Amino acid sequence: QVQLVESGGGLVQPGGSLRLSCAASISIFSINYMGWFRQAPGKERELVGTITGSGSGIIKYADSVKGRFTMSRENVKNTVYLQMNSLKPEDTGVYYCQLRRWGADYWGKGTLVTVSS
């Protein structure tokens, strides 16, 4: 059973930064990709970004976070990070980590990010 554990959420003021982590219980080198999603109150879950497992890691971002958020991975720790800078109130939500391997999707329980003054 694949397990994903997110951490790093919290309350931050607009313009601030947070770094989220997602630790996987399996090696992330051979997976298809890992992704970060978020869900704001009363809204559907939306994609934030994805990073492939092998090679140098191909990264894609949603337009709403390009230039502000950066994904990276640390294969030795089986961990993917989401560095979030210049945070806005509309970035508020629960952030979920997703892993896809062999056609199956796995999800973490999420970590809450609140951007408010």
VOGU-3710 file (C-alpha; in Angstrom, 3 decimals, decimal comma):
1> qvqlvesggg> 0,000/0,000/0,000  1,392/3,368/-1,034  1,210/6,055/1,614  1,733/9,781/1,146  2,197/12,200/4,009  2,020/15,944/3,446  3,431/18,517/5,824  4,351/22,192/5,964  0,977/23,872/5,794  -0,033/26,727/8,046
11> lvqpggslrl> -1,117/30,327/8,290  0,870/32,899/6,345  0,352/36,529/5,440  -0,134/37,619/1,829  3,222/37,878/0,120  4,725/35,261/2,399  6,177/31,845/1,667  5,656/28,234/2,690  7,272/24,968/1,679  5,157/21,854/1,554
21> scaasisifs> 6,607/18,369/1,651  5,143/15,060/0,507  6,883/11,931/1,691  6,083/8,680/-0,119  6,359/5,193/1,338  7,854/3,884/-1,915  10,687/4,868/-4,222  9,592/7,777/-6,384  12,203/7,146/-9,042  10,133/4,601/-10,942
31> inymgwfrqa> 6,734/6,258/-10,662  4,904/7,991/-13,486  4,627/11,304/-11,693  3,717/13,071/-8,492  1,470/16,051/-8,297  0,164/18,724/-5,999  -3,501/19,615/-6,024  -5,459/22,063/-3,922  -9,053/22,548/-2,934  -10,412/25,860/-1,748
41> pgkerelvgt> -13,563/26,002/0,373  -16,612/25,442/-1,793  -14,556/24,758/-4,904  -13,417/21,724/-6,823  -9,967/20,276/-6,445  -7,542/21,748/-8,973  -4,106/20,836/-10,230  -1,180/22,925/-9,000  1,702/21,095/-10,634  3,257/17,746/-11,528
51> itgsgsgiik> 6,757/16,330/-11,646  7,816/13,108/-13,327  9,663/10,450/-11,388  12,526/9,454/-13,626  15,289/11,418/-15,242  15,678/15,074/-14,457  12,012/15,456/-13,657  9,713/17,220/-16,093  7,665/19,808/-14,241  4,405/21,445/-15,258
61> yadsvkgrft> 2,491/24,146/-13,403  -0,986/25,583/-13,468  -1,042/29,086/-14,951  -2,249/30,503/-11,655  0,989/29,553/-9,862  3,630/29,918/-12,581  6,500/32,109/-11,448  5,488/31,826/-7,782  5,528/28,097/-6,988  8,387/25,680/-7,545
71> msrenvkntv> 8,257/21,895/-7,370  11,291/19,757/-6,701  12,027/16,218/-5,625  14,595/14,450/-3,482  14,691/10,830/-4,598  16,884/9,692/-1,706  14,147/10,764/0,710  11,263/9,794/-1,606  9,982/13,303/-1,098  8,530/15,976/-3,334
81> ylqmnslkpe> 8,435/19,618/-2,322  6,300/22,593/-3,246  7,931/25,928/-2,553  5,264/28,613/-2,539  6,293/32,249/-2,728  4,337/35,487/-3,078  1,302/33,794/-1,629  -2,111/35,298/-2,229  -5,396/34,866/-0,338  -6,718/32,880/-3,302
91> dtgvyycqlr> -4,006/30,281/-2,677  -5,851/29,289/0,485  -6,994/25,687/0,571  -6,129/22,141/1,433  -3,123/20,965/-0,546  -3,020/17,315/-1,526  -0,178/15,219/-2,813  -0,880/12,663/-5,518  1,237/9,824/-6,875  0,567/7,872/-10,049
101> rwgadywgkg> 2,196/4,527/-10,580  1,233/1,825/-13,049  -2,072/3,559/-13,778  -3,154/3,791/-10,136  -3,509/7,043/-8,205  -2,693/7,490/-4,536  -3,507/10,510/-2,380  -2,356/11,991/0,866  -4,734/13,375/3,474  -3,794/16,970/2,723
111> tlvtvss> -2,324/19,919/4,542  -4,132/23,208/5,083  -2,671/26,451/3,775  -4,297/29,680/4,865  -3,171/32,985/3,393  -4,623/35,825/5,402  -3,641/39,020/7,126
//
